[in-house]
Amino acid sequence: MSDQSKSLRPSKFFGPTLGTGLLLLIMSIGLAVLASDNLFGIGLGWFTFLMGIMLVLMGTLQNQSVGNPLFDRARKTRLA
């Protein structure tokens, strides 16, 4: 794969779930600040804020490595 096509790929940490969550967090905070007299807007911003937190947490968990290689190797040698 060429260097140019590698640079066009999104980074491993900033995936679509994390990016969408951050966007929702920023939009909900902006809605609550700019439309502070509108109770419906504040309620909508609150639920959007909760969805943004959920997406950010899902995005960070998605990027975690699965398992510990030292533990997996020790378990395989014990079972063999």
Secondary structure, DSSP 4 states (H G I P E B T S, - for coil): --HHHHHTSPPSSS-HHHHHHHHHHHHHHHHHHHTTT-HHHHHHHHHHHHHHHHHHHHHHHHTSPPS-HHHHHHHHHHH-
